[in-house]
Amino acid sequence: MKNKPTENHKISQKTLDKQYLFLAAYKSHRWNITAACKEAGIDRGRYYEWMGQPEFAEKVEHAKQSTIDWVEQKLFDQVENDSAACTIFYMKCQGKKRGYIEKEEKAEKDDNVNWSEIGATFAEIANGIAIKKPE
């Protein structure tokens, strides 16, 4: 493996251009490293070498987070369109402090959750009764 760049080692414009190509391909190939490397004309070893560079690793993370934001918006769109499955998924992930948790998680907690009420709430959501669009 080649030396990692340090503060004293400037990254060449050619490398920066290849990194830019890789990042564009990485996003378009939905985070498939092999496909992105092939499109950018590099091997996987080069990608892992670049990941040792804080600026490049930060760009990779930023690109991933922007896709998560996009997918999250798509989830909200589905909730707004009265998708019971998406509403339940969201509440199981984000509504845990309000009691929307899986039964298996109850064994890990010692709290006073009214499970019959939560079960009824999930049943209402699944049947479309409790889903209301914000005014």
Order of alpha helices (4+ residues) and beta strands (2+ residues): alpha-alpha-alpha-alpha-alpha-alpha-alpha
